[in-house]
Amino acid sequence: MLSAAALLAVAAALTAFGVILDEGLWGPSTIAVCAAAIAAAGLVRTRVRRWAPLWSAIGAGFGALLALTVLFAADTAFLGVVPLPATAQRFVELIGAGEISIAEQSIPAVADDGIRFVMASGIAALAIMVDGVLVHGRRPAFIAVPLLAILSVPVVLAPGALPVLAVLATAGAYLLALAVHRPAASGGAAAAGRAVAVGAGVLVAALLIPPLLPPVIAGSALPGGGIAGLVTGVNPVLDLGDDLRRDTPVEALRYTTDADGGVYLTLSHLADYAGPTMQPVLDGGTTSNDRIGPPSWLGDEVATGTVRTSIQLQNVRSRWVPLPAAPVTVTGLEGQWLVNPDGITVGTVEGTFRGGAYEVESLLAQPTPEQLRAAGVAAPDLDRFRALPDELDPLVVDTARAVAEGAAGPSPYDQALALQRFFTGGDFVYSEEAPVELGYDGTGADIVAVFLQERAGYCVHYAAAMTLMARTLGIPARIAVGFLPGTRNPDVPSEYIVSTDDLHAWPELHFDGIGWVRFEPTPSRGATPAYADDTVPAPGEEPVVDPETGETIAPTPDPSTGPSARPDDVDPRPSGSPLDPSDLIDGGNDGSGDGEALGPVSSGTDARPLAAALLGLLVLALFSPALWRVLRRAARRRSPDALDQWRELRDTARDLGLPAADTRTPRELAAAWGATWTADQVGALDAVRVALEARAFAAPTANAPVDDGAVDTVLGALRGAVPRWRRVLAVLVPVSLLDRAPDDALLPAPPLAT
C-alpha cells in the first residue's frame, strides 16, 4: 500500500510537465518505469530483512533498468529484456539526443525518444527516493523534497505556468501517502475505500490531463531568445552570442552545392525597431507551392547564375528555413509556409520545425562595382529599412558621417564600402566575451554607441552597427541572420558541414535596380563578396576594357610597390582582410585566423567509454553479492570444521527461502528440511548433523572431518526442494549475506584434534 501511494504521489507531480511538454507519450512511459522500479523494490523487501533499504534501492534500480531497456532499447537486449553492450550504446545515444532536443526546442517541447528517456530515468530516480523514504523512513513527510524537485522543473522552465490542477493533485497524493503511513490517524480500515478512490483519481489525472493542457507558447510567439529565434544551445533561451561561445560546437546541418566555396544560408531578417531593439520581419503570405521566387527586388540588369543546393538539417530547431540568398524553388517541404517575398525568407505558419531534407534552386546575383556605383538608394516602399530609433546616440550619426566623408567617392556604394572598411581596417577586434563582460551585448541602438567606443564585439554588433550607420546616411539596410558557408567535409569533398560556430549575422544594403546586397564588416569572419573586397578600384580607377575582346586590360604592376615573393610560412592575407570560406577553422571565431581546418563536427565528448564503464560498474554491483557468496561457499567447503559445513547448509537454506532461523536447533532444522526427502538424503543430513554434535559435545580427539559427499547430497536436496526460479534468485540475491555470522552459542568451537 505504501509503495502504491509513493507511485501515485510521483504521478501526481508528473502532471505539472504538461505545461512544458506538448506531444509524445511521456506520461505513460515515465510512470511505467517508475512502477517497475517501485515494484522491484517491493519484491526485494518481501525476501530481505537485513539491510532492506539498501537492497530495495538496488532492486529498484535494476527494475528501472529493465523497464528502460524494454521501452527504449528492446531490439538491443537479450530476449528484449536483459541489457547488452549495445543497450548501453543505445542509452548513450538517447541521452545525447535528449540533451540536443532539450537544447533546441522551445516550450512547449515535443517529447521525442530522447526527452522521454532522460525524463523517465530522472523521474524514476526520484520515485525510488519517494518509495524509500515512505516505506523505510520514520518521517514520511520528507517525501515532499523529491516531489517538490519534480514540480520545480516546470517552475524553472516556464515561470508562472505551474498548473493548479497539478499542485492540487500532488498535495492530495501527499496527504494520502501520510494517511497510509499512519492508518490509525486517518480513520483506520474505514478510510481504505476513500484512499483507493483518491489514488485512482490521481493516477487517471497523471495519465490523461497532460495531453489536454494548453501549450504555454502558441500562435506567432517566437521560440528561443536568439535574434533569429534559433535554439541550439544548452538552455532553450540562449541567443546567438551564447551559441558562439559554446566550448564544443554542435553540428547544425550539412549541404551540398554547386556554388564555389559554399553559400551563406539565411534564416531571417531584422528590420523594424521596437524601442531601441531591432525585431525580425514576420510578414508575408502563406503558400504550399515549391516555387517561391525569383525575388521581386532583384534587378533585371544584374547578371545571375543558378545555384542548386541540397540541405540536410541535423540539430537545429527554428521558425525559419535555412536558405541560400535569392531562392526560386524549394522542394521537400510539406504543408503551408509563410513566405516573405522581400527576403526571400520562408518560415512556419506557427511553431517551429526540426530536421528534414530539402533542395533549393537559387539565383547568385553578380552585380559589378560599376553598377553599384551608378545605383541610387531612393526606391519607394523602403521606408521601414531607413527608419531610425526614436532616441539615437549622436555618436552613431557623427561616426557614420565622418566615415562617409572619407569615402573614395560620393556614391552610396562608396559610402557602404567605407563603412565596411571602417570595421575591417584593423581598429576593431572580434571578441565574443568583451560585450558580455562590459555589458553591451545585443542589437539595440544604444548598444551600437557603446560598441563604437569599445571597438570589440562579434558579428551581431558589426552587423547592427553598419546597418544603423547606413540608415543614418539614407541607405536602406537590414540585418540578415543565418549561417556562414561552413567547412568542407574531408570525407565527402562536395559536402559542407555547418555548426553552431558558423552562426552569423551580416548587413544587407539595398541599391535601386540591383536589390539587396550583402556586406561583411566582421573582422576575420565570413567571405567578402568580390564587389566589396579590398580590390575594388576607387572612382576613376576602373580597369580599362579592350574594345575588341571585351576583356579587362590588367595594369602593369609597379615593382617598387608590388609585393615580393613571400615565404611559405608567412600569411599572404593583409591584416584585417576577410577570410575565404575554405580558410574557416576550428575556433575561428576568436579572430585569430590560425588553427587546423575543421573536420566533421562533433556534438560533444564521446560518452561511450564512460557509459561502458558505468554499465560495467552496474553489472559488477548487481553480481557482486553472488560472487561474494561463491567465495564464502568455497572457503567453507575447504574447511574440515563441521561447523563451517553446517553454516553453509543453513545459509543455502536461507537463500532458498527454506527454514533457517538462528533460533532453531540443528535437530529442528534437520527435521524441517528432511520431511519430504529420500532415505539417502536424510541419511546424509544425519551424518552432517551427527558430526556437528560430536564437534560440540564430544572430546577433541573424537572430531573428524565431515564427508564431502554427504554435504553435497544435502546441498542438492535443499536446491531440489524449490523451483528453478527460486534457485536462480538465490544465486543472484543471496540474502544470507545480510546476516551477521551467528553466535552458535550452543555449538562452541574447541580446537580440532591434530
Secondary structure, DSSP 8 states (H G I E B T S, - for coil): -HHHHHHHHHHHHHGGGGGTB-SS-HHHHHHHHHHHHHHHHHHHHHH--TTHHHHHHHHHHHHHHHHHHHHH-GGGSBTTTB--HHHHHHHHHHHHHHHHHHHH--SSB---HHHHHHHHHHHHHHHHHHHHHHHH-S-GGGGHHHHHHHHHHHHHHSTT---HHHHHHHHHHHHHHHHHHSGGGGTGGGGHHHHHHHHHHHHHHHHHHHHHS--SS-TT--SSSSTT--B-SSSTT--HHHHHT-SS--EEEEEEESSTT---EEEEEEEEEETTEEEE----EEE--SB--S-TTS-TTS-EEEEEEEEEEEEEEESB--B-SSEEEEES--S-EEEETTTTEEEESSS-EEEEEEEEEEEEE---HHHHHH--S--SS-GGGT---SS--HHHHHHHHHHHHTSSSSSHHHHHHHHHHHHHSSS-EE-SSHHHHHT--SS-HHHHHHHHHH-EE-HHHHHHHHHHHHHHTT--EEEEEEE---EEETTEEEEEEEEGGGEEEEEEEEETTTEEEE---STTSS---GGGSTT---TT---EE-TTT--EE-----TTTS-----TTS--S-TT----GGG-BTTGGGS---S-B--S--SSS--HHHHHHHHHHHHHHHHHHHHHHHHHHHHHHH---HHHHHHHHHHHHHHHTS---TTS-HHHHHHHHGGG--HHHHHHHHHHHHHHHHHHHS-GGG-----HHHHHHHHHHHHHTS-HHHHHHHHHS-GGGGS-----TTS-------
